[in-house]
Amino acid sequence: MRIKEGYVINKLGLGYVVVAVGQATEEFHGVIKLNATGAFLWQSILDGADSREKLIEAMMKQYEDLDEATAGQDLDEFLSMVDFALEE
């Protein structure tokens, strides 16, 4: 998985937002708010974590008290929120 061209993340106050730019605005007309974990996952995808397994591994490394089941649930929630901006 990777992030489609035309989707960017920006820090806004204490949170983060994902917005479409350029051609991507024809597909997506909104803003998605992310917390720090969502921003971490977004950046992890940009940095090459291209599978569910790699993202769970990155989460468990970043958040030491996180168990695999909870990481998987949190990841699935994140992926469902940003699926419009992802491609295989």
Contact map, one row per residue, 1 for C-alpha under 8 A:
1110000000000000000000000000000000000000000010001110000000000000000000000000000000000111
1111000000000000000000000000000000000000000011010100000000000000000000000000000000000111
1111101000000000000000000000000000000000000011000000000000000000000000000000000000001110
0111111000000000000000000000000000000000000000000000000000000000000000000000000000001110
0011111000000000000000010000000000000000000000000000000000000000000000000000000000000000
0001111100000000000111111000000000000000000000000000000000000000000000000000000000000000
0011111110000000011110010000000000000000000000000000000000000000000000000000000000001000
0000011111000000011110000000000000000000000000000000000000000000000000000000000000000000
0000001111100001111000000000000000000010000000000000000000000000000000000000000000000000
0000000111110001110000000000000000000000000000000000000000000000000000000000000000000000
0000000011111111100000000000000000000000000000000000000000000000000000000000000000000000
0000000001111111100000000000000000000000000000000000000000000000000000000000000000000000
0000000000111111000000000000000000000000000000000000000000000000000000000000000000000000
0000000000111111000000000000000000000000000000000000000000000000000000000000000000000000
0000000000111111100000000000000011110000000000000000000000000000000000000000000000000000
0000000011111111110000000000000011110010000000000000000000000000000000000000000000000000
0000000011110011111000000000001111000000000000000000000000000000000000000000000000000000
0000001111000001111100000000001111000000000000000000000000000000000000000000000000000000
0000001110000000111110000000011100000000000000000000000000000000000000000000000000000000
0000011100000000011111011001111000000000000000000000000000000000000000000000000000000000
0000011100000000001111111000000000000000000000000000000000000000000000000000000000000000
0000010000000000000111111000000000000000000000000000000000000000000000000000000000000000
0000010000000000000011111110000000000000000000000000000000000000000000000000000000000000
0000111000000000000111111111000000000000000000000000000000000000000000000000000000000000
0000010000000000000111111111100000000000000000000000000000000000000000000000000000000000
0000000000000000000000111111100000000000000000000000000000000000000000000000000000000000
0000000000000000000000111111100000000000000000000000000000000000000000000000000000000000
0000000000000000000100011111110000000000000000000000000000000000000000000000000000010000
0000000000000000000100001111111000000000000000000000000000000000000000000000000000000000
0000000000000000001100000001111100000000000000000000000000000000000000000000000000000000
0000000000000000111100000000111110000000000000000000000000000000000000000000000000000000
0000000000000000111000000000011111000000000000000000000000000000000000000000000011000000
0000000000000011110000000000001111100000000000000000000000000000000000000000000000000000
0000000000000011110000000000000111111110000000000000000000000000000000000000000000000000
0000000000000011000000000000000011111110000000000000000000000000000000000000000000000000
0000000000000011000000000000000001111111000000000000000000000000000000000000000000000000
0000000000000000000000000000000001111111100000000000000000000000000000000000000000000000
0000000000000000000000000000000001111111110000000000000000000000000000000000010000000000
0000000010000001000000000000000001111111111000000000000000000000000000000000000000000000
0000000000000000000000000000000000011111111100000000000000000000000000000000000000000000
0000000000000000000000000000000000001111111110000000001000100000000000000000000000000000
0000000000000000000000000000000000000111111111000000000000000000000000000000000000000000
0000000000000000000000000000000000000011111111100000000000000000000000000000000000000000
0000000000000000000000000000000000000001111111111000001001000000000000000000000000000000
1110000000000000000000000000000000000000111111111100001000000000000000000000000000000000
0110000000000000000000000000000000000000011111111000000000000000000000000000000000000000
0000000000000000000000000000000000000000001111111000000000000000000000000000000000000000
0100000000000000000000000000000000000000000111111100000000000000000000000000000000000000
1000000000000000000000000000000000000000000111111110011001000000000000000000000000000000
1100000000000000000000000000000000000000000010011111011000000000000000000000000000000000
1000000000000000000000000000000000000000000000001111111000000000000000000000000000000000
0000000000000000000000000000000000000000000000000111111100000000000000000010000000000000
0000000000000000000000000000000000000000000000000011111110000000000000000000000000000000
0000000000000000000000000000000000000000000000001111111111000000000000000000000000000000
0000000000000000000000000000000000000000100110001111111111100000000000000010000000000000
0000000000000000000000000000000000000000000000000001111111110000000100110010000000000000
0000000000000000000000000000000000000000000000000000111111111000000000000000000000000000
0000000000000000000000000000000000000000000100001000011111111100000000000000000000000000
0000000000000000000000000000000000000000100000000000001111111110010000100000000000000000
0000000000000000000000000000000000000000000000000000000111111111111100100000000000000000
0000000000000000000000000000000000000000000000000000000011111111000000000000000000000000
0000000000000000000000000000000000000000000000000000000001111111000000000000000000000000
0000000000000000000000000000000000000000000000000000000000111111110000000000000000000000
0000000000000000000000000000000000000000000000000000000000011111110000000000000000000000
0000000000000000000000000000000000000000000000000000000000010011111000000000000000000000
0000000000000000000000000000000000000000000000000000000000110011111101100000000000000000
0000000000000000000000000000000000000000000000000000000000010000111111100000000000000000
0000000000000000000000000000000000000000000000000000000100010000011111110000000000000000
0000000000000000000000000000000000000000000000000000000000000000001111111000000000000000
0000000000000000000000000000000000000000000000000000000000000000011111111100000000000000
0000000000000000000000000000000000000000000000000000000100110000011111111110000000000000
0000000000000000000000000000000000000000000000000000000100000000000111111111000000000000
0000000000000000000000000000000000000000000000000000000000000000000011111111100000000000
0000000000000000000000000000000000000000000000000000000000000000000001111111110000000000
0000000000000000000000000000000000000000000000000001001100000000000000111111111000000000
0000000000000000000000000000000000000000000000000000000000000000000000011111111100000000
0000000000000000000000000000000000000000000000000000000000000000000000001111111110000000
0000000000000000000000000000000000000100000000000000000000000000000000000111111111000000
0000000000000000000000000000000000000000000000000000000000000000000000000011111111100000
0000000000000000000000000000000000000000000000000000000000000000000000000001111111100000
0000000000000000000000000000000100000000000000000000000000000000000000000000111111110000
0000000000000000000000000000000100000000000000000000000000000000000000000000011111111100
0000000000000000000000000000000000000000000000000000000000000000000000000000001111111110
0000000000000000000000000001000000000000000000000000000000000000000000000000000011111100
0011001000000000000000000000000000000000000000000000000000000000000000000000000001111110
1111000000000000000000000000000000000000000000000000000000000000000000000000000001111111
1111000000000000000000000000000000000000000000000000000000000000000000000000000000101111
1100000000000000000000000000000000000000000000000000000000000000000000000000000000000111
